[in-house]
Amino acid sequence: MIKINGLSKSYGENQVLNNLSLQFSARKAYGIVGENGAGKTTFFRCIVGLESYSGTITAHLTPLKNHLGFLMTDPFFFSKITGKEYIRLLCNARGKTDLEIDSKNIFDLPLHQYAATYSTGMKKKLAITAILLQENSYFILDEPFNGLDIQSNIILTEIILKLKELDKIVLISSHIFSTLSDTCDEIHLLRKGLPIQSVPKSEFKNLEQEMKQITIGDRLEKLQLK
């Protein structure tokens, strides 16, 4: 379990998260959605421990950061590190030293090449592989499907479903609603750092329609397309 209570975060006078309280349970995946600037990435960075905040974040495994795999929207790589060295570095940080990395290269990445030379999609697949091989209990995936090809999207969807079977907790942000519908048990909609709606899987279709109506409105009419 991960329990968030009264989480708030400001950058100067800009209140990004405002008294946010949520709870996440094992064997479930949760979608975190909202417009750009709604606070999704800041929320994730607070859980991971990359940001200071007020409020409390607790989990049944502590320290939380030592059991959590975080996929950033744009993963960072040192300029002179190969794909295999990157995986080994992250796994060593979790005490996982006896790994057959080549046999676990499910995305068929060129692990002997410098990771900095990878395409955007390849970098994301490398980062995903590394946090999976760490054997974490919690996973936070910030826009994991962006930049991936169709085949890799299918693989990642199945990975998330498997993680749920293994009693993991998975938090996902995505602008692609279908990916959340396929993987998540609940979706939490944020607006200006507040959870304005928490929706179970049975109501995902209604949420999608509501979001379309709010997002599109009369924008197409204003374009006067011909």
N, C-alpha and C positions, 0 to 999 in steps of 0.2 A: 504494500500500500504506500502511496505517496499522498500526504495531506498538506494542502496549502491553506493557510489561515491568515486573512488580513494582509495579503501581500500588496505592498505599494512601492512604487519606484518613480522618482522624478529626476529629470535633467534640468537643473536650475528651476525655472518657473513652469517647465513643461511636465505636467503630470502624465506619465505614460501608463502606469498601472495604478488602479485606485481601489484599495481594500478588496483585493481579489481573493475569493475562497473557493477552492475546488478539492475534490478527492478522487483519486484514481486507484483502481483495484487490479489485482493480478488477473491474468487470462483475458485481458481486454485491451483494445486499441481505442484511442480517443482522438478525434479530429479537433484541431484548434483553428478556427477560421475567422476571418474579418478582413476589412479593407486594409490597404497599405496604411501603416501608422496606427493600427488598432492595438499594437502592443504584443503581438505574437512572439516575435523574435526576442524581445526584451524579457518576456515571461519565461521563455526557454533558458535564456542566459542566466536568469536569476536561479532557476532550479539547478542548473549545472554548477553554479558558483562563480560565474564570470562577472557578475554584477553585485554590488552591495544593494541592500533593500531593507525595508521595514516589514514586520510581520514574521511568520514562521513557516518553514518548510521542513516537514519531518517524513521519515520513511522507516520501514521495518529493518532495513539494512543501512548501517552507518559506518563511516561517513558516506552519504549518498553519492558523492562524485566518484567514489572508488568502485561503484557498482553500476555506473551509468555510461552508456555509449551515446555520444552526441554527434549527429551529422549536421554540420553547418550548411547553410545554403551554398556557400562557396568555400569548400575546404581549403585549408592552407597547407602548402608543401614547401619544404626547404628545396633550394635550387639544385643541390647535388645529392639527392637521395633517390634511389630506385624504388619502384613499386614494391618489390620484395622487402627492401630495407625499411620502408615506411610501415608495412604490416608488422614486421618483426619489432620495430620500435614501439608501436602501440601495444602489442601483445606482451612485450617485456615489462611494460608499465603495470600490467595486471598479473605478472608472475607466470605468464604462459610462454615457456621457452622451448618446449619440445613439440614443434609444429611441422607438419608436412604441408608447407604453404602451397607448393605447386599443385598438389592434388586437390586443394580446396579453392583453386582459382576458377570459380564457377562462371565468371564473366569473361574468361579467356583474355585476360589483360596481358600485355607485354611486360611482365614483372621485372625484366632485366633492364628496362629503359628508365631514364630519369622521369619521375612522376611529373615534374614541371613541364615536360614535353607532351603530356597527355592532353587530349581534347577535354572540353568541359564535362561531357558525359562519362568519359573514362576516369577522370579524377573523382567524380561522384561514386562510381562503382568501386574504385579502389578504397575510398573512405568507408563505404558501406561494408566491404569485405573485412576491413581491419576491425571495425567495432563489433562485427559479428564474431570474429575469431577471438575477441577478448572474453567472450562468454559472460556478458553483462546480464544483469537482472532487469534493468530499466533501459529503455531506448527513447531518445528524443530525436525525431527526424524532421528537420526544417526544410520544407520543399524537396522531399527526396525524389520525386518523379520528374522534376524539371531537368531537361537536358538529356534524359535517357531515351534510348530507342525503344520501339514497341516491344521487342523481345525482352529487353531488360526490365521494362515496366511490368511485364507479366511475371518474370522471376521475382521481382521485388514484392509484388502483391502476394505471391505464395510464401515468401520469406516472412512477411508480417503475419500471415495467418498461422504459420508454423510457430512463430514466437509466442503467439497467444496460447497455442496448445502446450507450450513449455512453461506456462505460468509467468510469462514476462508481462511487463507493463510497457505499452508503446504509445507515445504521444506523437502526433503527426500534424504538421501544417501543410496545407496544399491549396492552390487556387484551382485545382482540377477536381471538381466535385465527384466525378465518377470514381476516382481513386479512393476517396474517403468512403463512399457508399459501399465499395467492394471490401474494405478492410476494417472499418470502424464499428464499434458498438454504440458509441455516443459521439455527438458533435457539439462542441461548445462554441457559440458565436460571441466574439468579443467586439465591443465598440468603445473606443476611447478608453481602453484599459479596464473595462467592466464586462463581466459575463452577462449579456442581456438575454441569452436563451441557451438552454441545454436540452438537446433533442435526442431521444432514443432512436434506434435503428428503424423501428416501425413507422417513424414520422419523417424519415429522411426525404422522401418525395415531396412532402408538403414544404419542408424547409427549402428545398431546391427551387420550387416554384416561387416561394416568397422572396428568395434572394434574387431571382431573375426579375421579378416585378420591381423590386426596390432598385436594382442596379440599372435596368434598362429604362424604366419609366417612359418618358416621351422623347428620349434621346434620338431614336431612329426617325421620328417625325421631324425633329429639328434639322436633321441632315438633308431632308427632302431629296432622297435618292431617286434617280431617274434611270 
